[in-house]
Amino acid sequence: DLVESELFGHEKGAFTGATQQRKGPFETAPGGTLFLDELGELPAPAQVKLLRAIQEGEVVRLGSSKATKVDVRIVAATNRTLTEEIASGRFREDLFYRLAVAVLNIPPLRDRSGDLGVLIDHLLGQVNLEARDEPGFREKKISAGARNLLLSHPWPGNVRELLNTLRRAAIWSDAALISSGDQAVLKPQ
């Protein structure tokens, strides 16, 4: 019910804690684009409702029987191989084909080592931008030794793991330059 409430909204009293009506993102983004992350984790009942939302262009809030017309474009991502999930019965084939208008297979970061240097620079810039208004902020740069430590890691957690490692290094490194001496914070958790 929580997933359905988050996606499609709910009516007041639909469940304990539903003290007021809430529209879901399908209703609050008319003509817009929704990004659905970790689509492969979606439980079967929510898959049925998502299929209906896409196919019929309408949603039914949790606790309601009234359908509301919606108009959104969906971009979805998953770390699972949905064709394998379909074969094992964990993902609806009809939903897959409704969503798979354009499929981009992005290999894991460990298979794209050539992208790491650019990602490190970009993500460290993002970390600096996020922290610039924090008290005592010092823009962080990364030394060649620290970069080499990052380049040698296989990154099973992909870009999120790299971003969080850079955030941790920026927070715990005392100097403006994150160096290889900061190995404890440069090691992904």
Contact map, one row per residue, 1 for C-alpha under 8 A:
111110000000000000000000000000000000000000000000000000000000010000000000000000000000000000000000000000000000000000000000000000000000000000000000000000000000000000000000000000000000000000000
111111000000000000000000000000000000000000000000000000000000000000000000000000000000000000000000000000000000000000000000000000000000000000000000000000000000000000000000000000000000000000000
111111100000000000000000000000000000000000000100000000000000000000000000000000000000000000000000000000000000000000000000000000000000000000000000000000000000000000000000000000000000000000000
111111111000000000000000000000000000000000000100100000000000010000000000000000000000000000000000000000000000000000000000000000000000000000000000000000000000000000000000000000000000000000000
111111111100000000000001000000000000000000000000000000000000110000000000000000000000000000000000000000000000000000000000000000000000000000000000000000000000000000000000000000000000000000000
011111111000000000000001100000000000000000000000000000000000000000000000000000000000000000000000000000000000000000000000000000000000000000000000000000000000000000000000000000000000000000000
001111111000000000000001110000000000000000000000000000000000000000000000000000000000000000000000000000000000000000000000000000000000000000000000000000000000000000000000000000000000000000000
000111111100000000000011111000000000000000000000000000000011110000000000000000000000000000000000000000000000000000000000000000000000000000000000000000000000000000000000000000000000000000000
000111111110000000001111100000000000000000000000000000000001110000000000000000000000000000000000000000000000000000000000000000000000000000000000000000000000000000000000000000000000000000000
000010011111010001001111000000000000000000000000000000000000111100000000000000000000000000000000000000000000000000000000000000000000000000000000000000000000000000000000000000000000000000000
000000001111110001011100000000000000000000000000000000000000111100000000000000000000000000000000000000000000000000000000000000000000000000000000000000000000000000000000000000000000000000000
000000000111111001111100000000000000000000000000000000000000001000000000000000000000000000000000000000000000000000000000000000000000000000000000000000000000000000000000000000000000000000000
000000000011111111110000000000000000000000000000000000000000001000000000000000000000000000000000000000000000000000000000000000000000000000000000000000000000000000000000000000000000000000000
000000000111111101000000000000000000000000000000000000000000011100000000000000000000000000000000000000000000000000000000000000000000000000000000000000000000000000000000000000000000000000000
000000000001111111000000000000000000000000000000000000000000001000000000000000000000000000000000000000000000000000000000000000000000000000000000000000000000000000000000000000000000000000000
000000000000111111000000000000000000000000000000000000000000000000000000000000000000000000000000000000000000000000000000000000000000000000000000000000000000000000000000000000000000000000000
000000000000101111100000000000000000000000000000000000000000000000000000000000000000000000000000000000000000000000000000000000000000000000000000000000000000000000000000000000000000000000000
000000000111111111111000000000000000000000000000000000000000000000000000000000000000000000000000000000000000000000000000000000000000000000000000000000000000000000000000000000000000000000000
000000000001100011111000000000000000000000000000000000000000000000000000000000000000000000000000000000000000000000000000000000000000000000000000000000000000000000000000000000000000000000000
000000000011100001111100000000000000000000000000000000000000000000000000000000000000000000000000000000000000000000000000000000000000000000000000000000000000000000000000000000000000000000000
000000001111000001111110000000000000000000000000000000000000000000000000000000000000000000000000000000000000000000000000000000000000000000000000000000000000000000000000000000000000000000000
000000001111000000011111000000000000000000000000000000000000000000000000000000000000000000000000000000000000000000000000000000000000000000000000000000000000000000000000000000000000000000000
000000011100000000001111111100000000000000000000000000000000100000000000000000000000000000000000000000000000000000000000000000000000000000000000000000000000000000000000000000000000000000000
000011111100000000000111111100000000000000000000000000000000100000000000000000000000000000000000000000000000000000000000000000000000000000000000000000000000000000000000000000000000000000000
000001111000000000000011111110000100000000000000000000000000000000000000000000000000000000000000000000000000000000000000000000000000000000000000000000000000000000000000000000000000000000000
000000110000000000000011111111000100000000000000000000000010000000000111000000000000000000000000000000000000000000000000000000000000000000000000000000000000000000000000000000000000000000000
000000010000000000000011111111000000000000000000000000000000000000011100000000000000000000000000000000000000000000000000000000000000000000000000000000000000000000000000000000000000000000000
000000000000000000000011111111000000000000000000000000000000000000000000000000000000000000000000000000000000000000000000000000000000000000000000000000000000000000000000000000000000000000000
000000000000000000000000111111111100000000000000000000000000000000000011000000000000000000000000000000000000000000000000000000000000000000000000000000000000000000000000000000000000000000000
000000000000000000000000011111110000000000000000000000000000000000000111000000000000000000000000000000000000000000000000000000000000000000000000000000000000000000000000000000000000000000000
000000000000000000000000000011111000000000000000000000000000000000000011100000000000000000000000000000000000000000000000000000000000000000000000000000000000000000000000000000000000000000000
000000000000000000000000000011111100000000000000000000000000000000000011100000000000000000000000000000000000000000000000000000000000000000000000000000000000000000000000000000000000000000000
000000000000000000000000000010111110000000000000000000000000000000000001111000000000000000000000000000000000000000000000000000000000000000000000000000000000000000000000000000000000000000000
000000000000000000000000110010011111000000000000000000000000000000000001111000000000000000000000000000000000000000000000000000000000000000000000000000000000000000000000000000000000000000000
000000000000000000000000000000001111100000000000000000000000000000000000011110000000000000000000000000000000000000000000000000000000000000000000000000000000000000000000000000000000000000000
000000000000000000000000000000000111111000000000000000000000000000000000011110000000000000000000000000000000000000000000000000000000000000000000000000000000000000000000000000000000000000000
000000000000000000000000000000000011111000000000000000000000000000000000000111000000000000000000000000000000000000000000000000000000000000000000000000000000000000000000000000000000000000000
000000000000000000000000000000000001111111000000000000000000000000000000000111100000000000000000000000000000000000000000000000000000000000000000000000000000000000000000000000000000000000000
000000000000000000000000000000000001111111000000000000000000000000000000000111000000000000000000000000000000000000000000000000000000000000000000000000000000000000000000000000000000000000000
000000000000000000000000000000000000011111000000000000000000000000000000000001110100100000100000000000000000000000000000000000000000000000000000000000000000000000000000000000000000000000000
000000000000000000000000000000000000011111100000000000000000000000000000000001000000000000000000000000000000000000000000000000000000000000000000000000000000000000000000000000000000000000000
000000000000000000000000000000000000011111110110000000000000000000000000000000000000000000000000000000000000000000000000000000000000000000000000000000000000000000000000000000000000000000000
000000000000000000000000000000000000000011111110000000000000000000000000000000000000000000000000000000000000000000000000000000000000000000000000000000000000000000000000000000000000000000000
000000000000000000000000000000000000000001111111000000000000000000000000000000000000000001110000000000000000000000000000000000000000000000000000000000000000000000000000000000000000000000000
000000000000000000000000000000000000000000111111100000000000000000000000000000000000000000000000000000000000000000000000000000000000000000000000000000000000000000000000000000000000000000000
001100000000000000000000000000000000000001111111110000000000000000000000000000000000000000000000000000000000000000000000000000000000000000000000000000000000000000000000000000000000000000000
000000000000000000000000000000000000000001111111111000000000000000000000000000000000000000110010000000000000000000000000000000000000000000000000000000000000000000000000000000000000000000000
000000000000000000000000000000000000000000011111111100000000000000000000000000000000000000000010000000000000000000000000000000000000000000000000000000000000000000000000000000000000000000000
000100000000000000000000000000000000000000001111111110000010000000000000000000000000000000000000000000000000000000000000000000000000000000000000000000000000000000000000000000000000000000000
000000000000000000000000000000000000000000000111111111000000000000000000000000000000000000000010000000000000000000000000000000000000000000000000000000000000000000000000000000000000000000000
000000000000000000000000000000000000000000000011111111100000000000000000000000000000000000000110010000000000000000000000000000000000000000000000000000000000000000000000000000000000000000000
000000000000000000000000000000000000000000000001111111111110000000000000000000000000000000000000000000000000000000000000000000000000000000000000000000000000000000000000000000000000000000000
000000000000000000000000000000000000000000000000111111111110000000000100000000000000000000000000000000000000000000000000000000000000000000000000000000000000000000000000000000000000000000000
000000000000000000000000000000000000000000000000011111111100000000000000000000000000000000000000010000000000000000000000000000000000000000000000000000000000000000000000000000000000000000000
000000000000000000000000000000000000000000000000001111111000000000000000000000000000000000000000010000000000000000000000000000000000000000000000000000000000000000000000000000000000000000000
000000000000000000000000000000000000000000000000000111111100000000000000000000000000000000000000000000000000000000000000000000000000000000000000000000000000000000000000000000000000000000000
000000000000000000000000000000000000000000000000000111111110000000001110000000000000000000000000000000000000000000000000000000000000000000000000000000000000000000000000000000000000000000000
000000000000000000000000000000000000000000000000000111011111000000111110000000000000000000000000000000000000000000000000000000000000000000000000000000000000000000000000000000000000000000000
000000010000000000000000010000000000000000000000100110001111100000111100000000000000000000000000000000000000000000000000000000000000000000000000000000000000000000000000000000000000000000000
000000011000000000000000000000000000000000000000000000000111110111110000000000000000000000000000000000000000000000000000000000000000000000000000000000000000000000000000000000000000000000000
000010011110000000000011000000000000000000000000000000000011111111100000000000000000000000000000000000000000000000000000000000000000000000000000000000000000000000000000000000000000000000000
100110011110010000000000000000000000000000000000000000000001111100000000000000000000000000000000000000000000000000000000000000000000000000000000000000000000000000000000000000000000000000000
000000000111111000000000000000000000000000000000000000000000111110000000000000000000000000000000000000000000000000000000000000000000000000000000000000000000000000000000000000000000000000000
000000000110010000000000000000000000000000000000000000000001111111000000000000000000000000000000000000000000000000000000000000000000000000000000000000000000000000000000000000000000000000000
000000000000000000000000000000000000000000000000000000000001101111100000000000000000000000000000000000000000000000000000000000000000000000000000000000000000000000000000000000000000000000000
000000000000000000000000000000000000000000000000000000000001100111110000000000000000000000000000000000000000000000000000000000000000000000000000000000000000000000000000000000000000000000000
000000000000000000000000000000000000000000000000000000000111100011111000000000000000000000000000000000000000000000000000000000000000000000000000000000000000000000000000000000000000000000000
000000000000000000000000001000000000000000000000000000000111000001111100000000000000000000000000000000000000000000000000000000000000000000000000000000000000000000000000000000000000000000000
000000000000000000000000001000000000000000000000000000001110000000111110000000000000000000000000000000000000000000000000000000000000000000000000000000000000000000000000000000000000000000000
000000000000000000000000011001000000000000000000000010001110000000011111000000000000000000000000000000000000000000000000000000000000000000000000000000000000000000000000000000000000000000000
000000000000000000000000010011110000000000000000000000001100000000001111100000000000000000000000000000000000000000000000000000000000000000000000000000000000000000000000000000000000000000000
000000000000000000000000010011111100000000000000000000000000000000000111110000000000000000000000000000000000000000000000000000000000000000000000000000000000000000000000000000000000000000000
000000000000000000000000000000111100000000000000000000000000000000000011111000000000000000000000000000000000000000000000000000000000000000000000000000000000000000000000000000000000000000000
000000000000000000000000000000001111000000000000000000000000000000000001111100000000000000000000001000000000000000000000000000000000000000000000000000000000000000000000000000000000000000000
000000000000000000000000000000001111000000000000000000000000000000000000111110000000000000000000000000000000000000000000000000000000000000000000000000000000000000000000000000000000000000000
000000000000000000000000000000000011111000000000000000000000000000000000011111000000000000000000001000000000000000000000000000000000000000000000000000000000000000000000000000000000000000000
000000000000000000000000000000000011111000000000000000000000000000000000001111100000000000000000000000000000000000000000000000000000000000000000000000000000000000000000000000000000000000000
000000000000000000000000000000000000111110000000000000000000000000000000000111111000000000000000000000000000000000000000000000000000000000000000000000000000000000000000000000000000000000000
000000000000000000000000000000000000010100000000000000000000000000000000000011111000000000000000000000000000000000000000000000000000000000000000000000000000000000000000000000000000000000000
000000000000000000000000000000000000000100000000000000000000000000000000000001111100100000000000000000000000000000000000000000000000000000000000000000000000000000000000000000000000000000000
000000000000000000000000000000000000000000000000000000000000000000000000000001111111100000000000000000000000000000000000000000000000000000000000000000000000000000000000000000000000000000000
000000000000000000000000000000000000000100000000000000000000000000000000000000011111110000100001000000000000000000000000000000000000000000000000000000000000000000000000000000000000000000000
000000000000000000000000000000000000000000000000000000000000000000000000000000001111111000000000000000000000000000000000000000000000000000000000000000000000000000000000000000000000000000000
000000000000000000000000000000000000000000000000000000000000000000000000000000001111111100000000000000000000000000000000000000000000000000000000000000000000000000000000000000000000000000000
000000000000000000000000000000000000000100000000000000000000000000000000000000011111111111100000000000000000000000000000000000000000000000000000000000000000000000000000000000000000000000000
000000000000000000000000000000000000000000000000000000000000000000000000000000000111111111111000000000000000000000000000000000000000000000000000000000000000000000000000000000000000000000000
000000000000000000000000000000000000000000000000000000000000000000000000000000000011111111000000000000000000000000000000000000000000000000000000000000000000000000000000000000000000000000000
000000000000000000000000000000000000000000000000000000000000000000000000000000000001111111100000000000000000000000000000000000000000000000000000000000000000000000000000000000000000000000000
000000000000000000000000000000000000000000000000000000000000000000000000000000000000111111110000000000000000000000000000000000000000000000000000000000000000000000000000000000000000000000000
000000000000000000000000000000000000000000010000000000000000000000000000000000000000111111110000000000000000000000000000000000000000000000000000000000000000000000000000000000000000000000000
000000000000000000000000000000000000000100010010000000000000000000000000000000000100110111111011000000000000000000000000000000000000000000000000000000000000000000000000000000000000000000000
000000000000000000000000000000000000000000010010000000000000000000000000000000000000010011111111000000000000000000000000000000000000000000000000000000000000000000000000000000000000000000000
000000000000000000000000000000000000000000000000000000000000000000000000000000000000010000111111100000000000000000000000000000000000000000000000000000000000000000000000000000000000000000000
000000000000000000000000000000000000000000000000001000000000000000000000000000000000000000011111110000000000000000000000000000000000000000000000000000000000000000000000000000000000000000000
000000000000000000000000000000000000000000000011011000000000000000000000000000000000000000111111111000000000000000000000000000000000000000000000000000000000000000000000000000000000000000000
000000000000000000000000000000000000000000000000000000000000000000000000000000000100000000111111111100000000000000000000000000000000000000000000000000000000000000000000000000000000000000000
000000000000000000000000000000000000000000000000000000000000000000000000000000000000000000001111111110000000000000000000000000000000000000000000000000000000000000000000000000000000000000000
000000000000000000000000000000000000000000000000001001100000000000000000000000000000000000000111111110000000000000000000000000000000000000000000000000000000000000000000000000000000000000000
000000000000000000000000000000000000000000000000000000000000000000000000010100000000000000000011111111000000000000000000000000000000000000000000000000000000000000000000000000000000000000000
000000000000000000000000000000000000000000000000000000000000000000000000000000000000000000000001111111100000000000000000000000000000000000000000000000000000000000000000000000000000000000000
000000000000000000000000000000000000000000000000000000000000000000000000000000000000000000000000111111100000000000000000000000000000000000000000000000000000000000000000000000000000000000000
000000000000000000000000000000000000000000000000000000000000000000000000000000000000000000000000001111110000000000000000000000000000000000000000000000000000000000000000000000000000000000000
000000000000000000000000000000000000000000000000000000000000000000000000000000000000000000000000000111111000000000000000000000000000000000000000000000000000000000000000000000000000000000000
000000000000000000000000000000000000000000000000000000000000000000000000000000000000000000000000000001111100000000000000000000000000000000000000000000000000000000000000000000000000000000000
000000000000000000000000000000000000000000000000000000000000000000000000000000000000000000000000000000111110000000000000000000000000000000000000000000000000000000000000000000000000000000000
000000000000000000000000000000000000000000000000000000000000000000000000000000000000000000000000000000011111000000000000000000000000000000000000000000000000000000000000000000000000000000000
000000000000000000000000000000000000000000000000000000000000000000000000000000000000000000000000000000001111101100000000000000000000000000000000000000000000000000000000000000000000000000000
000000000000000000000000000000000000000000000000000000000000000000000000000000000000000000000000000000000111111100000000000000000000000000000000000000000001010000000000000000000000000000000
000000000000000000000000000000000000000000000000000000000000000000000000000000000000000000000000000000000011111110110000000000000000000000000000000000000111011000000000000000000000000000000
000000000000000000000000000000000000000000000000000000000000000000000000000000000000000000000000000000000001111110000000000000000000000000000000000000000111010000000000000000000000000000000
000000000000000000000000000000000000000000000000000000000000000000000000000000000000000000000000000000000011111110000000000000000000000000000000000000000000000000000000000000000000000000000
000000000000000000000000000000000000000000000000000000000000000000000000000000000000000000000000000000000011111111110000000000000000000000000000000000000000000000000000000000000000000000000
000000000000000000000000000000000000000000000000000000000000000000000000000000000000000000000000000000000000111111110000000000000000000000000000000000100000000000000000000000000000000000000
000000000000000000000000000000000000000000000000000000000000000000000000000000000000000000000000000000000000000111111000000000000000000000000000000000000000000000000000000000000000000000000
000000000000000000000000000000000000000000000000000000000000000000000000000000000000000000000000000000000000100111111110000000000000000000000000000000000000000000000000000000000000000000000
000000000000000000000000000000000000000000000000000000000000000000000000000000000000000000000000000000000000100111111111000000000000000000000000000000100000000000000000000000000000000000000
000000000000000000000000000000000000000000000000000000000000000000000000000000000000000000000000000000000000000001111111100000000000000000000000001000100000000000000000000000000000000000000
000000000000000000000000000000000000000000000000000000000000000000000000000000000000000000000000000000000000000000111111110000000000000000000000000000000000000000000000000000000000000000000
000000000000000000000000000000000000000000000000000000000000000000000000000000000000000000000000000000000000000000111111111000000000000000000000000000000000000000000000000000000000000000000
000000000000000000000000000000000000000000000000000000000000000000000000000000000000000000000000000000000000000000011111111100000000000000000000001000000000000001000100000000000000000000000
000000000000000000000000000000000000000000000000000000000000000000000000000000000000000000000000000000000000000000001111111110000000000000000000000000000000000000000000000000000000000000000
000000000000000000000000000000000000000000000000000000000000000000000000000000000000000000000000000000000000000000000111111111000000000000000000000000000000000000000000000000000000000000000
000000000000000000000000000000000000000000000000000000000000000000000000000000000000000000000000000000000000000000000011111111100000000000000000000000000000000000100100000000000000000000000
000000000000000000000000000000000000000000000000000000000000000000000000000000000000000000000000000000000000000000000001111111110000000000011000000000000000000000100110000000000000000000000
000000000000000000000000000000000000000000000000000000000000000000000000000000000000000000000000000000000000000000000000111111111000000000000000000000000000000000000000000000000000000000000
000000000000000000000000000000000000000000000000000000000000000000000000000000000000000000000000000000000000000000000000011111111100000000000000000000000000000000000000000000000000000000000
000000000000000000000000000000000000000000000000000000000000000000000000000000000000000000000000000000000000000000000000001111111110000000000000000000000000000000100110010000000000000000000
000000000000000000000000000000000000000000000000000000000000000000000000000000000000000000000000000000000000000000000000000111111111000000110000000000000000000000000000000000000000000000000
000000000000000000000000000000000000000000000000000000000000000000000000000000000000000000000000000000000000000000000000000011111111000000000000000000000000000000000000000000000000000000000
000000000000000000000000000000000000000000000000000000000000000000000000000000000000000000000000000000000000000000000000000001111111100000000000000000000000000000000000000000000000000000000
000000000000000000000000000000000000000000000000000000000000000000000000000000000000000000000000000000000000000000000000000000111111110010000000000000000000000000000000000000000000000000000
000000000000000000000000000000000000000000000000000000000000000000000000000000000000000000000000000000000000000000000000000000011111110011100000000000000000000000000000000000000000000000000
000000000000000000000000000000000000000000000000000000000000000000000000000000000000000000000000000000000000000000000000000000000111111010000000000000000000000000000000000000000000000000000
000000000000000000000000000000000000000000000000000000000000000000000000000000000000000000000000000000000000000000000000000000000011111110000000000000000000000000000000000000000000000000000
000000000000000000000000000000000000000000000000000000000000000000000000000000000000000000000000000000000000000000000000000000000000111110000000000000000000000000000000000000000000000000000
000000000000000000000000000000000000000000000000000000000000000000000000000000000000000000000000000000000000000000000000000000000000011111000000000000000000000000000000000000000000000000000
000000000000000000000000000000000000000000000000000000000000000000000000000000000000000000000000000000000000000000000000000000000011111111100000000000000000000000000000000000000000000000000
000000000000000000000000000000000000000000000000000000000000000000000000000000000000000000000000000000000000000000000000000000000001000111110000000000000000000000000000000000010000000000000
000000000000000000000000000000000000000000000000000000000000000000000000000000000000000000000000000000000000000000000000000000010001000011111000000000000000000000000000000000010000000000000
000000000000000000000000000000000000000000000000000000000000000000000000000000000000000000000000000000000000000000000000000100010000000001111100000000000000000000000000010000111100000000000
000000000000000000000000000000000000000000000000000000000000000000000000000000000000000000000000000000000000000000000000000100000000000000111110000000000000000000000000000000011100000000000
000000000000000000000000000000000000000000000000000000000000000000000000000000000000000000000000000000000000000000000000000000000000000000011111011000000000000000000000000000001110000000000
000000000000000000000000000000000000000000000000000000000000000000000000000000000000000000000000000000000000000000000000000000000000000000001111111000000000000000000000000000001111000000000
000000000000000000000000000000000000000000000000000000000000000000000000000000000000000000000000000000000000000000000000000000000000000000000111111100000000000000000000000000000011000000000
000000000000000000000000000000000000000000000000000000000000000000000000000000000000000000000000000000000000000000000000000000000000000000000011111110000000000000000000000000000011000000000
000000000000000000000000000000000000000000000000000000000000000000000000000000000000000000000000000000000000000000000000000000000000000000000111111111000000000000000000000000000111111001000
000000000000000000000000000000000000000000000000000000000000000000000000000000000000000000000000000000000000000000001001000000000000000000000111111111100000000000000000000000000001000000000
000000000000000000000000000000000000000000000000000000000000000000000000000000000000000000000000000000000000000000000000000000000000000000000001111111110000000000000000000000000000000000000
000000000000000000000000000000000000000000000000000000000000000000000000000000000000000000000000000000000000000000000000000000000000000000000000111111111000000000000000000000000001001001000
000000000000000000000000000000000000000000000000000000000000000000000000000000000000000000000000000000000000000000000000000000000000000000000000011111111000000000000000000000000000000001000
000000000000000000000000000000000000000000000000000000000000000000000000000000000000000000000000000000000000000010011000000000000000000000000000001111111000000000000000000000000000000000000
000000000000000000000000000000000000000000000000000000000000000000000000000000000000000000000000000000000000000000000000000000000000000000000000000111111100000000000000000000000000000000000
000000000000000000000000000000000000000000000000000000000000000000000000000000000000000000000000000000000000000000000000000000000000000000000000000011111110000000000000000000000000000000000
000000000000000000000000000000000000000000000000000000000000000000000000000000000000000000000000000000000000110000000000000000000000000000000000000000011111000000000000000000000000000000000
000000000000000000000000000000000000000000000000000000000000000000000000000000000000000000000000000000000000110000000000000000000000000000000000000000001111111011000000000000000000000000000
000000000000000000000000000000000000000000000000000000000000000000000000000000000000000000000000000000000001110000000000000000000000000000000000000000000111110010000000000000000000000000000
000000000000000000000000000000000000000000000000000000000000000000000000000000000000000000000000000000000000000000000000000000000000000000000000000000000011111111000000000000000000000000000
000000000000000000000000000000000000000000000000000000000000000000000000000000000000000000000000000000000001110000000000000000000000000000000000000000000011111111000000000000000000000000000
000000000000000000000000000000000000000000000000000000000000000000000000000000000000000000000000000000000000100000000000000000000000000000000000000000000010111111100000000000000000000000000
000000000000000000000000000000000000000000000000000000000000000000000000000000000000000000000000000000000000000000000000000000000000000000000000000000000000111111110000000000000000000000000
000000000000000000000000000000000000000000000000000000000000000000000000000000000000000000000000000000000000000000000000000000000000000000000000000000000011111111111000000000000000000000010
000000000000000000000000000000000000000000000000000000000000000000000000000000000000000000000000000000000000000000000001000000000000000000000000000000000010111111111100000000000000000000010
000000000000000000000000000000000000000000000000000000000000000000000000000000000000000000000000000000000000000000000000001100100000000000000000000000000000001111111110000000000000000000000
000000000000000000000000000000000000000000000000000000000000000000000000000000000000000000000000000000000000000000000000000000000000000000000000000000000000000111111111000000000000000000000
000000000000000000000000000000000000000000000000000000000000000000000000000000000000000000000000000000000000000000000000000000000000000000000000000000000000000011111111100000000000000011111
000000000000000000000000000000000000000000000000000000000000000000000000000000000000000000000000000000000000000000000001001100100000000000000000000000000000000001111111110000000000000001000
000000000000000000000000000000000000000000000000000000000000000000000000000000000000000000000000000000000000000000000000000100100000000000000000000000000000000000111111111000000000000000000
000000000000000000000000000000000000000000000000000000000000000000000000000000000000000000000000000000000000000000000000000000000000000000000000000000000000000000011111111100000000000011000
000000000000000000000000000000000000000000000000000000000000000000000000000000000000000000000000000000000000000000000000000000000000000000000000000000000000000000001111111110000100010011000
000000000000000000000000000000000000000000000000000000000000000000000000000000000000000000000000000000000000000000000000000000100000000000010000000000000000000000000111111110000100000000000
000000000000000000000000000000000000000000000000000000000000000000000000000000000000000000000000000000000000000000000000000000000000000000000000000000000000000000000011111111000000000000000
000000000000000000000000000000000000000000000000000000000000000000000000000000000000000000000000000000000000000000000000000000000000000000000000000000000000000000000001111111000000000010000
000000000000000000000000000000000000000000000000000000000000000000000000000000000000000000000000000000000000000000000000000000000000000000000000000000000000000000000000111111111100010010000
000000000000000000000000000000000000000000000000000000000000000000000000000000000000000000000000000000000000000000000000000000000000000000000000000000000000000000000000001111110000000000000
000000000000000000000000000000000000000000000000000000000000000000000000000000000000000000000000000000000000000000000000000000000000000000010000000000000000000000000000000011111100000000000
000000000000000000000000000000000000000000000000000000000000000000000000000000000000000000000000000000000000000000000000000000000000000001111000000000000000000000000000000011111100000000000
000000000000000000000000000000000000000000000000000000000000000000000000000000000000000000000000000000000000000000000000000000000000000000011110000000000000000000000000000010111110000000000
000000000000000000000000000000000000000000000000000000000000000000000000000000000000000000000000000000000000000000000000000000000000000000011110010000000000000000000000110010111111010000000
000000000000000000000000000000000000000000000000000000000000000000000000000000000000000000000000000000000000000000000000000000000000000000000111110000000000000000000000000000001111111000000
000000000000000000000000000000000000000000000000000000000000000000000000000000000000000000000000000000000000000000000000000000000000000000000011111010000000000000000000000000000111111001000
000000000000000000000000000000000000000000000000000000000000000000000000000000000000000000000000000000000000000000000000000000000000000000000000010000000000000000000000000000000011111000000
000000000000000000000000000000000000000000000000000000000000000000000000000000000000000000000000000000000000000000000000000000000000000000000000010000000000000000000000100010000111111111000
000000000000000000000000000000000000000000000000000000000000000000000000000000000000000000000000000000000000000000000000000000000000000000000000010010000000000000000000000000000011111111100
000000000000000000000000000000000000000000000000000000000000000000000000000000000000000000000000000000000000000000000000000000000000000000000000000000000000000000000000000000000000011111100
000000000000000000000000000000000000000000000000000000000000000000000000000000000000000000000000000000000000000000000000000000000000000000000000000000000000000000001001100110000000011111110
000000000000000000000000000000000000000000000000000000000000000000000000000000000000000000000000000000000000000000000000000000000000000000000000010011000000000000001101100000000001011111110
000000000000000000000000000000000000000000000000000000000000000000000000000000000000000000000000000000000000000000000000000000000000000000000000000000000000000000001000000000000000001111111
000000000000000000000000000000000000000000000000000000000000000000000000000000000000000000000000000000000000000000000000000000000000000000000000000000000000000011001000000000000000000011111
000000000000000000000000000000000000000000000000000000000000000000000000000000000000000000000000000000000000000000000000000000000000000000000000000000000000000000001000000000000000000000111
